[in-house]
Structures are given as C-alpha cells and as structure tokens.
Amino acid sequence: MESLEQIRDRLLARFPGAQLVILPNPGAAAEHSLIIDPKFGREIALFLRDDAALQLDYCSNATGVDWLDKKITDVKKTTVPDPAGGPGKVVEEKSERLEPGYLEAVYHLYSMALKQGPVVIRMRTGNRTDEVKLPSLTPVWRSCDFQEREIFDLYGIVFEGHPDLRRLLMWDEFKDHPMRKDYVAPDDYEWEPTPHDQVLARARAHYPATPAPEAKP
C-alpha cells in the first residue's frame, strides 16, 4: 500500500488548491493521519474510495474530538550587546496568544477489495461556536450514517449533506453536547427515575423543601 506521504502528494496533484497536512502519531502504533481540507472533503473522499490503487471502500469508524482554546507562550530571544565588548547578554521576551479551539471528525478507512488499511483522515471545523459545519461523508461511505449522527449529537458538528442528521443518543429537546470538554452536567436529575449515590446528593438540592413536623403537645 502507498505511504501516507504518497497519498497526500497524489491528492495535492489532483486537488492543487486543497490544504493537506500529515499529523504524526507518536504512539507505538504510529498510526499517522491526514488532515484534509473540508472544502474538498467530499471530492477527496470519492477519490480515496474510487482510486484503483487505494479502493478505500469501507469506513470502519468515525468519531469526534473536541479541542479547547489553548494559550500559547511564544519566547523571543535577543542578544543585548555588552558595552565593554563582551559576548553580550541573552534576554528572553515572552508573549502569550490564544489559539482558538475547534472540533474534529476522524475517519478510519480500509479497502475490503485490496485488503489494506487503515488510512486515517481528519476534518476540522473553523471553531467551536459558529463555524461547526463539515461535509458529510455518508454519501461516500454509508457506514458513516449513525456515526456522524452520534458525533453531531455528542460534539455538535453539523454534517452538511447528511441524509438524516438528528440526535441519536440524547432526546430531541436536549440543548447541549455531552462529550465536549467544557460540558457541565446539570444538578437537576429529575428525569433520573432512581437517583442514587452522587446523583442523589446533587438532585436533593432541587427537591422541594419538606416542612418540619409539628411538635406534639
């Protein structure tokens, strides 16, 4: 099977305007992945599926990842000359900047025809708030259907072109996305039929006050 670098280079030749970046995996499996440009997401997926040398005809898994905003510390080193002609003094200037967070959809692709894979591809949203749309790959790999619905439900990625995008695990009226890293679970577990342990302790704060019993004469 072609290396991920070879696949990237062929994609760049086929889609010269696309942004494609290899993301190394430092783990023992060394399962590196390819970040693909969402603007070309559907076209790239079709290429990966239909290319004779790849034939990645099966998506075994699709999942979401939430990346929070991150503070980055930049260090700039400058050398202050020594008036006496010495080697000078190195001074560090530190500055902080905020790297906006984003959501990510990750797909593991295999070729059942050629018995090869996986090829891992990723698509990233513009941010975690109002730029959370990605192209659905369900029209390319039918197995993405429920998995993209789960990502939508738990992370909030809106997959454009999905044939039936609606919540899968949470109920329709649910307003949040429980797998986001900054999700805060509610204290009111009134929907829990038999609260217990920590759930019971948190739910009791929302129980109506019980009047104290009257003293007997």
C-alpha positions in Angstrom: 0.0 0.0 0.0 1.1 3.6 -0.7 2.5 5.6 2.2 0.5 8.4 3.6 3.1 10.8 2.1 2.4 9.3 -1.4 -1.3 9.5 -0.9 -1.0 13.2 0.2 1.2 14.0 -2.8 -1.3 12.4 -5.3 -4.2 14.3 -3.6 -2.3 17.6 -4.0 -1.7 16.8 -7.7 -5.4 16.1 -8.1 -6.7 19.0 -5.9 -4.0 21.6 -6.1 -5.9 24.2 -4.1 -6.5 21.8 -1.1 -4.7 22.1 2.2 -3.4 18.7 3.3 -1.3 18.1 6.4 0.1 14.9 7.8 -0.4 14.6 11.5 2.2 12.3 13.1 1.2 9.9 15.8 4.0 9.5 18.4 2.4 6.3 19.9 3.7 2.8 19.4 1.2 2.1 16.6 2.5 5.1 14.6 -0.9 5.4 13.0 -0.4 8.8 11.4 -3.3 10.7 9.9 -4.1 13.1 7.1 -5.8 16.4 7.9 -7.9 17.2 4.8 -9.4 20.5 3.7 -13.2 20.5 4.4 -13.8 22.5 1.2 -12.6 19.4 -0.8 -13.8 16.9 1.8 -16.4 15.1 -0.4 -14.2 15.1 -3.5 -11.2 13.8 -1.6 -13.4 11.0 -0.1 -14.6 10.0 -3.5 -11.0 9.9 -4.8 -9.9 7.7 -1.9 -12.8 5.3 -2.5 -12.6 5.1 -6.3 -8.8 5.3 -6.9 -7.6 2.0 -8.4 -4.5 1.8 -6.2 -6.4 2.6 -2.9 -10.0 1.4 -3.2 -10.8 2.6 0.3 -14.3 1.3 0.1 -15.1 0.9 3.8 -15.2 3.3 6.8 -14.9 1.2 9.9 -15.1 4.1 12.4 -15.9 7.8 12.6 -15.6 9.7 15.8 -15.3 13.3 17.1 -12.7 15.2 19.1 -13.0 18.4 20.9 -10.0 20.7 21.1 -10.4 23.6 23.6 -8.9 27.1 23.2 -5.2 26.9 24.2 -2.8 29.5 25.5 0.5 29.5 23.6 3.6 31.1 25.1 6.0 32.5 22.5 9.6 33.1 23.5 11.8 35.5 21.6 15.5 35.6 22.4 17.5 38.7 21.7 21.2 39.4 22.5 21.9 42.7 24.2 25.4 43.9 23.3 27.9 44.4 26.1 29.3 48.0 26.1 32.6 46.6 27.4 32.9 44.4 24.3 31.9 41.1 26.0 29.7 38.4 24.5 26.5 40.2 25.3 23.5 39.1 27.4 20.7 36.9 26.1 17.3 38.3 27.0 14.1 36.4 26.7 10.8 38.1 25.8 7.7 36.1 26.5 4.3 36.8 25.0 1.0 34.9 25.2 -1.5 34.3 22.4 -4.8 32.4 22.3 -5.1 29.6 19.8 -8.8 29.1 19.1 -10.2 25.6 19.6 -12.0 23.5 17.1 -13.9 20.3 16.6 -12.6 17.4 14.6 -14.2 14.4 12.8 -11.9 11.4 12.4 -12.5 8.6 9.9 -10.7 5.2 9.7 -10.7 3.8 6.1 -10.0 0.4 4.8 -10.0 -1.4 1.4 -12.0 -4.6 1.6 -11.3 -5.2 -2.1 -7.5 -4.9 -1.7 -7.3 -6.0 2.0 -5.3 -2.9 3.1 -5.5 0.0 5.5 -6.2 1.8 7.6 -5.9 5.3 6.2 -7.0 7.8 8.9 -8.3 11.2 7.7 -9.4 14.2 9.8 -11.5 17.3 9.1 -11.6 20.3 11.4 -14.2 23.0 12.0 -13.4 26.7 12.0 -14.1 27.0 15.7 -16.3 25.5 18.5 -19.1 28.1 18.3 -20.5 29.3 15.0 -18.2 27.6 12.4 -19.0 24.0 13.2 -20.1 22.7 9.7 -18.3 19.9 7.8 -19.3 18.0 4.7 -21.0 14.7 5.5 -19.1 11.6 4.1 -22.2 9.4 4.5 -23.0 9.7 0.7 -19.5 8.2 0.1 -19.4 5.6 2.8 -22.9 4.5 4.0 -21.4 3.2 7.3 -20.8 6.8 8.4 -24.5 7.4 8.8 -25.1 6.6 12.5 -21.6 7.5 13.5 -21.9 11.1 12.1 -25.2 11.4 13.9 -23.5 10.4 17.1 -20.8 13.0 16.5 -23.4 15.6 15.8 -25.3 14.6 19.0 -22.3 14.5 21.4 -19.9 17.1 19.9 -22.1 19.4 17.9 -20.5 19.1 14.4 -23.2 19.8 11.8 -22.6 17.5 8.8 -23.9 19.2 5.6 -25.4 16.8 3.2 -26.2 14.1 5.7 -29.4 12.3 4.8 -30.9 12.2 8.3 -29.0 14.4 10.7 -30.7 14.3 14.1 -29.8 13.3 17.6 -29.0 9.6 18.2 -28.4 9.2 21.9 -29.9 12.3 23.5 -33.5 13.3 23.2 -34.5 15.9 20.7 -35.1 18.7 23.2 -31.6 18.3 24.7 -29.7 21.6 24.2 -26.0 20.7 24.8 -23.3 18.3 23.6 -22.1 16.0 26.5 -18.8 14.9 25.0 -17.4 18.5 24.8 -14.6 19.0 27.3 -16.3 22.0 28.9 -19.7 20.4 29.2 -21.1 20.8 32.7 -23.7 18.2 33.8 -26.8 19.6 35.4 -27.5 19.2 39.1 -31.2 18.6 38.4 -31.6 14.9 37.7 -35.4 15.0 37.8 -35.5 12.7 34.8 -33.5 10.1 36.6 -36.1 7.5 37.8 -34.0 6.1 40.7 -31.3 8.6 41.6 -28.6 7.2 43.9 -25.1 8.0 45.3 -23.7 11.2 43.9 -26.6 11.7 41.6 -29.0 11.6 44.5 -26.9 14.1 46.5 -26.9 16.5 43.7 -30.6 16.0 42.9 -31.7 16.6 46.5 -30.6 20.3 46.2 -33.6 20.7 43.8 -36.2 18.8 45.8 -39.0 20.9 47.3 -38.4 21.7 50.9 -40.2 19.4 53.3 -41.9 21.2 56.2 -40.7 20.2 59.7 -43.2 18.0 61.6 -45.3 19.8 64.2 -44.4 19.2 67.8 -46.8 17.1 69.7 -48.5 18.8 72.8 
